[in-house]
Amino acid sequence: MFNLKRWLMASSVFFSTLLMVNLAFAEMAKHTIKVDDGIYTFGDPAKGYTSMFVVTSDGVIVLEPVNTEHSTALLNAIQSVTKQPIRYLLHSHNHWDHSAGGQVFRDAGATIVAHVEAYEWMKANPRQDMALPDELWAGNRKDITLGGTTIELHYLGMNHGLGMTVFRLPREKIVFIADLVTPNRLLFTIVPDFNVKQWIRTLREIEAMDFKTAVFTHGKPVGSKKDVAANREFIEDLRAAIHAEFKKGTNPFEIPGVVRLPKYQDWAMYDEWLAMNAWRLLLDDHMGPFPWRPNHSYEVGK
Ligand SMILES: [Zn+2]
């Protein structure tokens, strides 16, 4: 017998679930930007992390899992634009705040890939929510081709963290850069785990690469080579300003409090982080470059 009350209850659950699903998809669509055919960024600006995914005729390549919550939303976003299976998850570098969440993609069938340097750090510094990569690579370069699309993995040596990989899609002229460039923002707080001298060298090497579009893990998700150059110039300008204070005879301990770079006053975190950035560069000049490691340590197989 038709039970109106039960039908109304069941249908209201059904329609509210449908509404929630639709809202979730609308929310995801808001966080997905199409950069080129089959190439998308994904990230909630409020949470500050951007990933990228590449849809090919033979499956999907995902860059940067971040954490389980981000990866789950990212997987949903991918599945809302394609039915292709997830083939690869590629790590940019070792740090926990970028490298967690990989299990979401392993469960979806992906092979997780990282540079051996990042892998060794992840193995030595386990964390719940961080899956160890399945496939390692060593040396300076690896290419992955899937469904006619090639993605180059560039290891540019010491700069930030371990195993830092810059990705380039040569046909589309797109690069994906984690942490090494954050457009229109000061350096991150105390500039943790960056070798400043090697970082500048790396940025010059990225600037010499052939690309038109850059995707960044932090800040505005999509930019260009100009953003890479601007970040490098900021570091150089801050270093020059510190050196100018040295020349004037300013007490070194007072330099972070007096140094100003009006050219960058509109950048995010200018007031909050300028002194912290200055301290870090000052100490680098005082103690010598850090962190540092011999370049050959991870040239396995070369
Ligand atoms: Zn990092």
py3Dmol code that shows the C-alpha trace and the ligand (Angstrom):
import py3Dmol

protein = """\
ATOM      1  CA  MET A   1       0.000   0.000   0.000  1.00  0.00           C
ATOM      2  CA  PHE A   2       1.265   3.472  -0.853  1.00  0.00           C
ATOM      3  CA  ASN A   3       2.484   5.174   2.307  1.00  0.00           C
ATOM      4  CA  LEU A   4       2.423   8.903   1.668  1.00  0.00           C
ATOM      5  CA  LYS A   5       4.321   9.802   4.832  1.00  0.00           C
ATOM      6  CA  ARG A   6       7.124   7.336   4.113  1.00  0.00           C
ATOM      7  CA  TRP A   7       7.276   8.465   0.463  1.00  0.00           C
ATOM      8  CA  LEU A   8       7.537  12.119   1.500  1.00  0.00           C
ATOM      9  CA  MET A   9      10.312  11.325   3.958  1.00  0.00           C
ATOM     10  CA  ALA A  10      12.234   9.205   1.460  1.00  0.00           C
ATOM     11  CA  SER A  11      11.837  11.760  -1.324  1.00  0.00           C
ATOM     12  CA  SER A  12      12.913  14.649   0.898  1.00  0.00           C
ATOM     13  CA  VAL A  13      16.067  12.715   1.842  1.00  0.00           C
ATOM     14  CA  PHE A  14      16.635  11.935  -1.843  1.00  0.00           C
ATOM     15  CA  PHE A  15      16.155  15.525  -3.014  1.00  0.00           C
ATOM     16  CA  SER A  16      18.205  17.053  -0.206  1.00  0.00           C
ATOM     17  CA  THR A  17      21.013  14.574  -0.980  1.00  0.00           C
ATOM     18  CA  LEU A  18      20.743  15.556  -4.641  1.00  0.00           C
ATOM     19  CA  LEU A  19      20.898  19.225  -3.674  1.00  0.00           C
ATOM     20  CA  MET A  20      23.969  18.619  -1.502  1.00  0.00           C
ATOM     21  CA  VAL A  21      25.662  16.724  -4.319  1.00  0.00           C
ATOM     22  CA  ASN A  22      24.876  19.564  -6.733  1.00  0.00           C
ATOM     23  CA  LEU A  23      26.177  22.144  -4.269  1.00  0.00           C
ATOM     24  CA  ALA A  24      29.335  20.087  -3.791  1.00  0.00           C
ATOM     25  CA  PHE A  25      29.849  19.983  -7.557  1.00  0.00           C
ATOM     26  CA  ALA A  26      29.213  23.725  -7.835  1.00  0.00           C
ATOM     27  CA  GLU A  27      31.745  24.272  -5.046  1.00  0.00           C
ATOM     28  CA  MET A  28      34.301  22.104  -6.850  1.00  0.00           C
ATOM     29  CA  ALA A  29      33.704  23.786 -10.185  1.00  0.00           C
ATOM     30  CA  LYS A  30      34.455  27.102  -8.479  1.00  0.00           C
ATOM     31  CA  HIS A  31      37.880  25.789  -7.489  1.00  0.00           C
ATOM     32  CA  THR A  32      38.777  24.306 -10.858  1.00  0.00           C
ATOM     33  CA  ILE A  33      40.400  26.456 -13.562  1.00  0.00           C
ATOM     34  CA  LYS A  34      40.885  25.199 -17.115  1.00  0.00           C
ATOM     35  CA  VAL A  35      44.360  26.320 -18.219  1.00  0.00           C
ATOM     36  CA  ASP A  36      44.498  24.518 -21.569  1.00  0.00           C
ATOM     37  CA  ASP A  37      42.823  21.563 -23.273  1.00  0.00           C
ATOM     38  CA  GLY A  38      42.797  18.811 -20.653  1.00  0.00           C
ATOM     39  CA  ILE A  39      44.844  20.834 -18.161  1.00  0.00           C
ATOM     40  CA  TYR A  40      43.254  22.121 -14.979  1.00  0.00           C
ATOM     41  CA  THR A  41      44.256  23.650 -11.667  1.00  0.00           C
ATOM     42  CA  PHE A  42      42.364  22.801  -8.501  1.00  0.00           C
ATOM     43  CA  GLY A  43      42.468  24.537  -5.136  1.00  0.00           C
ATOM     44  CA  ASP A  44      40.396  26.425  -2.614  1.00  0.00           C
ATOM     45  CA  PRO A  45      41.939  29.938  -2.428  1.00  0.00           C
ATOM     46  CA  ALA A  46      40.887  30.180   1.221  1.00  0.00           C
ATOM     47  CA  LYS A  47      43.009  27.137   2.037  1.00  0.00           C
ATOM     48  CA  GLY A  48      45.982  28.339   0.011  1.00  0.00           C
ATOM     49  CA  TYR A  49      47.060  25.242  -1.943  1.00  0.00           C
ATOM     50  CA  THR A  50      46.737  24.605  -5.677  1.00  0.00           C
ATOM     51  CA  SER A  51      47.187  21.265  -7.471  1.00  0.00           C
ATOM     52  CA  MET A  52      47.142  20.550 -11.197  1.00  0.00           C
ATOM     53  CA  PHE A  53      45.771  17.673 -13.247  1.00  0.00           C
ATOM     54  CA  VAL A  54      46.318  16.632 -16.843  1.00  0.00           C
ATOM     55  CA  VAL A  55      43.629  14.633 -18.640  1.00  0.00           C
ATOM     56  CA  THR A  56      44.871  12.511 -21.543  1.00  0.00           C
ATOM     57  CA  SER A  57      43.229   9.899 -23.751  1.00  0.00           C
ATOM     58  CA  ASP A  58      44.922   7.216 -21.674  1.00  0.00           C
ATOM     59  CA  GLY A  59      44.298   8.476 -18.137  1.00  0.00           C
ATOM     60  CA  VAL A  60      44.964  11.344 -15.764  1.00  0.00           C
ATOM     61  CA  ILE A  61      48.215  12.661 -14.250  1.00  0.00           C
ATOM     62  CA  VAL A  62      47.783  14.492 -10.929  1.00  0.00           C
ATOM     63  CA  LEU A  63      50.333  16.851  -9.377  1.00  0.00           C
ATOM     64  CA  GLU A  64      50.463  17.670  -5.658  1.00  0.00           C
ATOM     65  CA  PRO A  65      48.180  15.789  -3.219  1.00  0.00           C
ATOM     66  CA  VAL A  66      48.566  18.295  -0.280  1.00  0.00           C
ATOM     67  CA  ASN A  67      46.483  16.261   2.219  1.00  0.00           C
ATOM     68  CA  THR A  68      43.572  13.811   2.362  1.00  0.00           C
ATOM     69  CA  GLU A  69      40.867  16.491   2.480  1.00  0.00           C
ATOM     70  CA  HIS A  70      42.380  18.351  -0.488  1.00  0.00           C
ATOM     71  CA  SER A  71      43.028  15.118  -2.417  1.00  0.00           C
ATOM     72  CA  THR A  72      39.468  13.879  -1.877  1.00  0.00           C
ATOM     73  CA  ALA A  73      38.050  17.146  -3.231  1.00  0.00           C
ATOM     74  CA  LEU A  74      40.617  17.078  -6.062  1.00  0.00           C
ATOM     75  CA  LEU A  75      39.628  13.521  -7.034  1.00  0.00           C
ATOM     76  CA  ASN A  76      35.959  14.582  -7.101  1.00  0.00           C
ATOM     77  CA  ALA A  77      36.866  17.580  -9.254  1.00  0.00           C
ATOM     78  CA  ILE A  78      38.767  15.329 -11.685  1.00  0.00           C
ATOM     79  CA  GLN A  79      35.868  12.893 -11.857  1.00  0.00           C
ATOM     80  CA  SER A  80      33.485  15.730 -12.596  1.00  0.00           C
ATOM     81  CA  VAL A  81      35.410  16.568 -15.806  1.00  0.00           C
ATOM     82  CA  THR A  82      36.516  13.094 -17.000  1.00  0.00           C
ATOM     83  CA  LYS A  83      35.821   9.394 -16.682  1.00  0.00           C
ATOM     84  CA  GLN A  84      39.477   8.568 -17.451  1.00  0.00           C
ATOM     85  CA  PRO A  85      41.284   6.548 -14.761  1.00  0.00           C
ATOM     86  CA  ILE A  86      43.923   8.214 -12.562  1.00  0.00           C
ATOM     87  CA  ARG A  87      47.304   6.846 -13.685  1.00  0.00           C
ATOM     88  CA  TYR A  88      49.894   8.912 -11.828  1.00  0.00           C
ATOM     89  CA  LEU A  89      50.236  11.097  -8.773  1.00  0.00           C
ATOM     90  CA  LEU A  90      53.432  13.179  -8.924  1.00  0.00           C
ATOM     91  CA  HIS A  91      55.017  14.777  -5.845  1.00  0.00           C
ATOM     92  CA  SER A  92      56.724  18.179  -6.066  1.00  0.00           C
ATOM     93  CA  HIS A  93      58.850  17.769  -2.911  1.00  0.00           C
ATOM     94  CA  ASN A  94      59.081  16.282   0.541  1.00  0.00           C
ATOM     95  CA  HIS A  95      57.362  18.713   2.914  1.00  0.00           C
ATOM     96  CA  TRP A  96      54.405  17.347   4.887  1.00  0.00           C
ATOM     97  CA  ASP A  97      52.130  20.233   3.927  1.00  0.00           C
ATOM     98  CA  HIS A  98      52.418  19.254   0.239  1.00  0.00           C
ATOM     99  CA  SER A  99      53.095  15.512   0.259  1.00  0.00           C
ATOM    100  CA  ALA A 100      50.278  14.051   2.364  1.00  0.00           C
ATOM    101  CA  GLY A 101      47.009  12.593   1.038  1.00  0.00           C
ATOM    102  CA  GLY A 102      48.541  10.288  -1.598  1.00  0.00           C
ATOM    103  CA  GLN A 103      46.545   7.261  -0.475  1.00  0.00           C
ATOM    104  CA  VAL A 104      43.400   8.810  -1.999  1.00  0.00           C
ATOM    105  CA  PHE A 105      44.986   8.480  -5.453  1.00  0.00           C
ATOM    106  CA  ARG A 106      46.594   5.101  -4.752  1.00  0.00           C
ATOM    107  CA  ASP A 107      43.107   3.803  -3.884  1.00  0.00           C
ATOM    108  CA  ALA A 108      41.902   5.286  -7.192  1.00  0.00           C
ATOM    109  CA  GLY A 109      44.550   3.238  -9.029  1.00  0.00           C
ATOM    110  CA  ALA A 110      47.399   5.752  -9.404  1.00  0.00           C
ATOM    111  CA  THR A 111      51.119   5.057  -9.209  1.00  0.00           C
ATOM    112  CA  ILE A 112      52.717   7.579  -6.836  1.00  0.00           C
ATOM    113  CA  VAL A 113      55.997   9.045  -8.134  1.00  0.00           C
ATOM    114  CA  ALA A 114      58.636  11.130  -6.326  1.00  0.00           C
ATOM    115  CA  HIS A 115      62.286  12.045  -6.660  1.00  0.00           C
ATOM    116  CA  VAL A 116      64.434   9.681  -4.543  1.00  0.00           C
ATOM    117  CA  GLU A 117      65.559  12.574  -2.338  1.00  0.00           C
ATOM    118  CA  ALA A 118      61.937  13.374  -1.376  1.00  0.00           C
ATOM    119  CA  TYR A 119      61.199   9.669  -0.941  1.00  0.00           C
ATOM    120  CA  GLU A 120      64.059   9.148   1.515  1.00  0.00           C
ATOM    121  CA  TRP A 121      62.954  12.102   3.628  1.00  0.00           C
ATOM    122  CA  MET A 122      59.333  10.900   3.605  1.00  0.00           C
ATOM    123  CA  LYS A 123      60.479   7.417   4.673  1.00  0.00           C
ATOM    124  CA  ALA A 124      62.591   8.842   7.510  1.00  0.00           C
ATOM    125  CA  ASN A 125      59.856  11.273   8.619  1.00  0.00           C
ATOM    126  CA  PRO A 126      56.584   9.363   8.436  1.00  0.00           C
ATOM    127  CA  ARG A 127      53.296  11.013   9.129  1.00  0.00           C
ATOM    128  CA  GLN A 128      49.807   9.708   9.285  1.00  0.00           C
ATOM    129  CA  ASP A 129      48.076  10.814   6.089  1.00  0.00           C
ATOM    130  CA  MET A 130      51.303  10.572   4.011  1.00  0.00           C
ATOM    131  CA  ALA A 131      51.632   7.566   1.680  1.00  0.00           C
ATOM    132  CA  LEU A 132      55.122   6.518   0.615  1.00  0.00           C
ATOM    133  CA  PRO A 133      55.622   6.806  -3.164  1.00  0.00           C
ATOM    134  CA  ASP A 134      55.597   3.615  -5.297  1.00  0.00           C
ATOM    135  CA  GLU A 135      58.062   4.730  -7.932  1.00  0.00           C
ATOM    136  CA  LEU A 136      61.285   6.707  -7.463  1.00  0.00           C
ATOM    137  CA  TRP A 137      63.438   8.560  -9.919  1.00  0.00           C
ATOM    138  CA  ALA A 138      66.982   9.876  -9.568  1.00  0.00           C
ATOM    139  CA  GLY A 139      69.171  12.355 -11.377  1.00  0.00           C
ATOM    140  CA  ASN A 140      68.034  15.589 -12.979  1.00  0.00           C
ATOM    141  CA  ARG A 141      65.315  14.615 -15.419  1.00  0.00           C
ATOM    142  CA  LYS A 142      62.519  12.172 -16.083  1.00  0.00           C
ATOM    143  CA  ASP A 143      59.778  12.304 -18.722  1.00  0.00           C
ATOM    144  CA  ILE A 144      56.359  10.703 -18.429  1.00  0.00           C
ATOM    145  CA  THR A 145      54.260  10.320 -21.570  1.00  0.00           C
ATOM    146  CA  LEU A 146      50.627   9.283 -21.323  1.00  0.00           C
ATOM    147  CA  GLY A 147      48.043   9.335 -24.098  1.00  0.00           C
ATOM    148  CA  GLY A 148      50.292  11.479 -26.295  1.00  0.00           C
ATOM    149  CA  THR A 149      50.965  14.116 -23.606  1.00  0.00           C
ATOM    150  CA  THR A 150      54.477  14.462 -22.197  1.00  0.00           C
ATOM    151  CA  ILE A 151      55.298  15.953 -18.829  1.00  0.00           C
ATOM    152  CA  GLU A 152      58.932  16.662 -17.967  1.00  0.00           C
ATOM    153  CA  LEU A 153      60.131  16.303 -14.376  1.00  0.00           C
ATOM    154  CA  HIS A 154      63.094  18.598 -13.680  1.00  0.00           C
ATOM    155  CA  TYR A 155      65.230  18.262 -10.563  1.00  0.00           C
ATOM    156  CA  LEU A 156      67.229  21.482 -10.364  1.00  0.00           C
ATOM    157  CA  GLY A 157      69.407  20.622  -7.361  1.00  0.00           C
ATOM    158  CA  MET A 158      69.380  22.374  -4.009  1.00  0.00           C
ATOM    159  CA  ASN A 159      66.816  25.156  -3.590  1.00  0.00           C
ATOM    160  CA  HIS A 160      63.889  24.324  -1.284  1.00  0.00           C
ATOM    161  CA  GLY A 161      63.194  21.092   0.584  1.00  0.00           C
ATOM    162  CA  LEU A 162      64.329  17.802  -0.913  1.00  0.00           C
ATOM    163  CA  GLY A 163      63.732  16.325  -4.342  1.00  0.00           C
ATOM    164  CA  MET A 164      62.090  19.559  -5.499  1.00  0.00           C
ATOM    165  CA  THR A 165      60.660  18.918  -8.962  1.00  0.00           C
ATOM    166  CA  VAL A 166      59.583  21.568 -11.474  1.00  0.00           C
ATOM    167  CA  PHE A 167      57.192  20.141 -14.079  1.00  0.00           C
ATOM    168  CA  ARG A 168      56.947  21.282 -17.702  1.00  0.00           C
ATOM    169  CA  LEU A 169      54.498  20.359 -20.435  1.00  0.00           C
ATOM    170  CA  PRO A 170      56.579  21.087 -23.546  1.00  0.00           C
ATOM    171  CA  ARG A 171      53.742  21.064 -26.105  1.00  0.00           C
ATOM    172  CA  GLU A 172      51.465  23.289 -24.039  1.00  0.00           C
ATOM    173  CA  LYS A 173      54.360  25.402 -22.652  1.00  0.00           C
ATOM    174  CA  ILE A 174      53.067  25.180 -19.090  1.00  0.00           C
ATOM    175  CA  VAL A 175      55.124  24.752 -15.917  1.00  0.00           C
ATOM    176  CA  PHE A 176      54.009  23.755 -12.418  1.00  0.00           C
ATOM    177  CA  ILE A 177      56.045  25.307  -9.599  1.00  0.00           C
ATOM    178  CA  ALA A 178      55.653  24.486  -5.902  1.00  0.00           C
ATOM    179  CA  ASP A 179      56.909  26.888  -3.223  1.00  0.00           C
ATOM    180  CA  LEU A 180      59.776  28.322  -5.301  1.00  0.00           C
ATOM    181  CA  VAL A 181      57.523  31.118  -6.584  1.00  0.00           C
ATOM    182  CA  THR A 182      54.509  32.727  -4.908  1.00  0.00           C
ATOM    183  CA  PRO A 183      53.323  35.646  -7.045  1.00  0.00           C
ATOM    184  CA  ASN A 184      52.892  39.060  -5.447  1.00  0.00           C
ATOM    185  CA  ARG A 185      53.713  37.888  -1.945  1.00  0.00           C
ATOM    186  CA  LEU A 186      56.775  38.205   0.267  1.00  0.00           C
ATOM    187  CA  LEU A 187      58.947  35.165   0.973  1.00  0.00           C
ATOM    188  CA  PHE A 188      57.221  32.747   3.347  1.00  0.00           C
ATOM    189  CA  THR A 189      57.710  33.876   6.965  1.00  0.00           C
ATOM    190  CA  ILE A 190      61.259  32.930   8.087  1.00  0.00           C
ATOM    191  CA  VAL A 191      61.998  31.423   4.632  1.00  0.00           C
ATOM    192  CA  PRO A 192      62.154  27.838   5.951  1.00  0.00           C
ATOM    193  CA  ASP A 193      64.298  25.196   4.230  1.00  0.00           C
ATOM    194  CA  PHE A 194      65.407  27.458   1.374  1.00  0.00           C
ATOM    195  CA  ASN A 195      69.044  27.735   0.305  1.00  0.00           C
ATOM    196  CA  VAL A 196      68.820  31.357  -0.861  1.00  0.00           C
ATOM    197  CA  LYS A 197      71.830  31.365  -3.196  1.00  0.00           C
ATOM    198  CA  GLN A 198      70.775  28.112  -4.882  1.00  0.00           C
ATOM    199  CA  TRP A 199      67.186  29.324  -4.978  1.00  0.00           C
ATOM    200  CA  ILE A 200      68.201  32.368  -7.042  1.00  0.00           C
ATOM    201  CA  ARG A 201      70.190  30.099  -9.385  1.00  0.00           C
ATOM    202  CA  THR A 202      67.137  27.805  -9.705  1.00  0.00           C
ATOM    203  CA  LEU A 203      64.809  30.718 -10.502  1.00  0.00           C
ATOM    204  CA  ARG A 204      67.174  31.812 -13.270  1.00  0.00           C
ATOM    205  CA  GLU A 205      67.132  28.269 -14.646  1.00  0.00           C
ATOM    206  CA  ILE A 206      63.323  28.242 -14.579  1.00  0.00           C
ATOM    207  CA  GLU A 207      63.277  31.642 -16.323  1.00  0.00           C
ATOM    208  CA  ALA A 208      65.451  30.124 -19.069  1.00  0.00           C
ATOM    209  CA  MET A 209      62.891  27.336 -19.693  1.00  0.00           C
ATOM    210  CA  ASP A 210      60.497  27.591 -22.607  1.00  0.00           C
ATOM    211  CA  PHE A 211      56.999  28.232 -21.186  1.00  0.00           C
ATOM    212  CA  LYS A 212      54.154  30.730 -21.429  1.00  0.00           C
ATOM    213  CA  THR A 213      52.012  29.806 -18.442  1.00  0.00           C
ATOM    214  CA  ALA A 214      53.020  28.968 -14.885  1.00  0.00           C
ATOM    215  CA  VAL A 215      50.853  27.286 -12.264  1.00  0.00           C
ATOM    216  CA  PHE A 216      51.788  27.996  -8.649  1.00  0.00           C
ATOM    217  CA  THR A 217      50.906  26.036  -5.500  1.00  0.00           C
ATOM    218  CA  HIS A 218      50.474  29.265  -3.507  1.00  0.00           C
ATOM    219  CA  GLY A 219      49.074  32.687  -4.350  1.00  0.00           C
ATOM    220  CA  LYS A 220      47.293  33.256  -7.643  1.00  0.00           C
ATOM    221  CA  PRO A 221      47.149  29.832  -9.295  1.00  0.00           C
ATOM    222  CA  VAL A 222      47.985  30.916 -12.849  1.00  0.00           C
ATOM    223  CA  GLY A 223      50.686  33.358 -13.935  1.00  0.00           C
ATOM    224  CA  SER A 224      53.693  33.689 -16.173  1.00  0.00           C
ATOM    225  CA  LYS A 225      57.477  33.969 -16.365  1.00  0.00           C
ATOM    226  CA  LYS A 226      57.155  37.566 -15.097  1.00  0.00           C
ATOM    227  CA  ASP A 227      56.079  36.210 -11.695  1.00  0.00           C
ATOM    228  CA  VAL A 228      59.175  34.009 -11.534  1.00  0.00           C
ATOM    229  CA  ALA A 229      61.441  36.956 -12.342  1.00  0.00           C
ATOM    230  CA  ALA A 230      59.630  39.222  -9.855  1.00  0.00           C
ATOM    231  CA  ASN A 231      60.194  36.732  -7.008  1.00  0.00           C
ATOM    232  CA  ARG A 232      63.894  36.489  -7.893  1.00  0.00           C
ATOM    233  CA  GLU A 233      64.211  40.288  -8.062  1.00  0.00           C
ATOM    234  CA  PHE A 234      62.567  40.636  -4.648  1.00  0.00           C
ATOM    235  CA  ILE A 235      65.186  38.360  -3.059  1.00  0.00           C
ATOM    236  CA  GLU A 236      67.976  40.268  -4.829  1.00  0.00           C
ATOM    237  CA  ASP A 237      66.521  43.659  -3.860  1.00  0.00           C
ATOM    238  CA  LEU A 238      66.141  42.650  -0.207  1.00  0.00           C
ATOM    239  CA  ARG A 239      69.694  41.360  -0.118  1.00  0.00           C
ATOM    240  CA  ALA A 240      70.940  44.642  -1.701  1.00  0.00           C
ATOM    241  CA  ALA A 241      68.977  46.689   0.857  1.00  0.00           C
ATOM    242  CA  ILE A 242      70.551  44.716   3.710  1.00  0.00           C
ATOM    243  CA  HIS A 243      74.016  45.237   2.218  1.00  0.00           C
ATOM    244  CA  ALA A 244      73.330  48.985   1.904  1.00  0.00           C
ATOM    245  CA  GLU A 245      72.576  49.090   5.658  1.00  0.00           C
ATOM    246  CA  PHE A 246      75.837  47.249   6.347  1.00  0.00           C
ATOM    247  CA  LYS A 247      77.662  49.924   4.347  1.00  0.00           C
ATOM    248  CA  LYS A 248      75.938  52.705   6.299  1.00  0.00           C
ATOM    249  CA  GLY A 249      77.226  51.084   9.484  1.00  0.00           C
ATOM    250  CA  THR A 250      73.780  50.136  10.843  1.00  0.00           C
ATOM    251  CA  ASN A 251      73.952  47.710  13.748  1.00  0.00           C
ATOM    252  CA  PRO A 252      73.241  44.289  12.082  1.00  0.00           C
ATOM    253  CA  PHE A 253      70.644  43.421  14.746  1.00  0.00           C
ATOM    254  CA  GLU A 254      68.703  46.570  13.873  1.00  0.00           C
ATOM    255  CA  ILE A 255      68.702  46.008  10.112  1.00  0.00           C
ATOM    256  CA  PRO A 256      65.523  43.850   9.953  1.00  0.00           C
ATOM    257  CA  GLY A 257      63.652  46.602  11.780  1.00  0.00           C
ATOM    258  CA  VAL A 258      64.732  49.438   9.488  1.00  0.00           C
ATOM    259  CA  VAL A 259      64.963  47.891   6.027  1.00  0.00           C
ATOM    260  CA  ARG A 260      62.163  48.963   3.628  1.00  0.00           C
ATOM    261  CA  LEU A 261      61.330  48.003   0.036  1.00  0.00           C
ATOM    262  CA  PRO A 262      58.547  50.397  -1.077  1.00  0.00           C
ATOM    263  CA  LYS A 263      58.518  48.843  -4.566  1.00  0.00           C
ATOM    264  CA  TYR A 264      56.891  45.770  -2.993  1.00  0.00           C
ATOM    265  CA  GLN A 265      54.600  47.462  -0.477  1.00  0.00           C
ATOM    266  CA  ASP A 266      51.493  46.213  -2.284  1.00  0.00           C
ATOM    267  CA  TRP A 267      52.584  42.588  -2.114  1.00  0.00           C
ATOM    268  CA  ALA A 268      50.779  40.341   0.354  1.00  0.00           C
ATOM    269  CA  MET A 269      52.309  40.106   3.848  1.00  0.00           C
ATOM    270  CA  TYR A 270      54.613  43.103   3.255  1.00  0.00           C
ATOM    271  CA  ASP A 271      54.141  44.523   6.756  1.00  0.00           C
ATOM    272  CA  GLU A 272      53.866  41.157   8.466  1.00  0.00           C
ATOM    273  CA  TRP A 273      56.831  39.299   6.962  1.00  0.00           C
ATOM    274  CA  LEU A 274      59.407  41.850   5.701  1.00  0.00           C
ATOM    275  CA  ALA A 275      61.430  41.827   8.947  1.00  0.00           C
ATOM    276  CA  MET A 276      61.298  37.995   9.106  1.00  0.00           C
ATOM    277  CA  ASN A 277      62.516  37.776   5.507  1.00  0.00           C
ATOM    278  CA  ALA A 278      65.311  40.248   6.315  1.00  0.00           C
ATOM    279  CA  TRP A 279      66.415  38.231   9.371  1.00  0.00           C
ATOM    280  CA  ARG A 280      66.734  35.107   7.264  1.00  0.00           C
ATOM    281  CA  LEU A 281      68.818  36.764   4.537  1.00  0.00           C
ATOM    282  CA  LEU A 282      70.919  38.528   7.147  1.00  0.00           C
ATOM    283  CA  LEU A 283      71.707  35.243   8.916  1.00  0.00           C
ATOM    284  CA  ASP A 284      72.554  33.645   5.580  1.00  0.00           C
ATOM    285  CA  ASP A 285      75.192  36.339   5.070  1.00  0.00           C
ATOM    286  CA  HIS A 286      76.411  35.958   8.649  1.00  0.00           C
ATOM    287  CA  MET A 287      76.587  32.139   8.882  1.00  0.00           C
ATOM    288  CA  GLY A 288      77.002  31.152   5.247  1.00  0.00           C
ATOM    289  CA  PRO A 289      74.386  29.401   3.073  1.00  0.00           C
ATOM    290  CA  PHE A 290      72.057  26.975   4.848  1.00  0.00           C
ATOM    291  CA  PRO A 291      70.689  24.370   4.527  1.00  0.00           C
ATOM    292  CA  TRP A 292      73.392  22.881   2.341  1.00  0.00           C
ATOM    293  CA  ARG A 293      74.323  19.377   1.193  1.00  0.00           C
ATOM    294  CA  PRO A 294      76.774  17.933  -1.326  1.00  0.00           C
ATOM    295  CA  ASN A 295      75.273  17.942  -4.795  1.00  0.00           C
ATOM    296  CA  HIS A 296      76.205  14.371  -5.643  1.00  0.00           C
ATOM    297  CA  SER A 297      74.355  12.731  -2.724  1.00  0.00           C
ATOM    298  CA  TYR A 298      71.326  11.766  -4.690  1.00  0.00           C
ATOM    299  CA  GLU A 299      72.707  11.335  -8.161  1.00  0.00           C
ATOM    300  CA  VAL A 300      71.876   7.645  -7.857  1.00  0.00           C
ATOM    301  CA  GLY A 301      72.485   5.670 -11.002  1.00  0.00           C
ATOM    302  CA  LYS A 302      74.533   8.380 -12.675  1.00  0.00           C
TER     303      LYS A 302
END
"""
ligand_1 = """\
1
ZN
Zn 57.934 23.274 0.909
"""
view = py3Dmol.view(width=600, height=400)
view.addModel(protein, "pdb")
view.setStyle({"model": 0}, {"cartoon": {"style": "trace"}})
view.addModel(ligand_1, "xyz")
view.setStyle({"model": 1}, {"stick": {}})
view.zoomTo()
view.show()
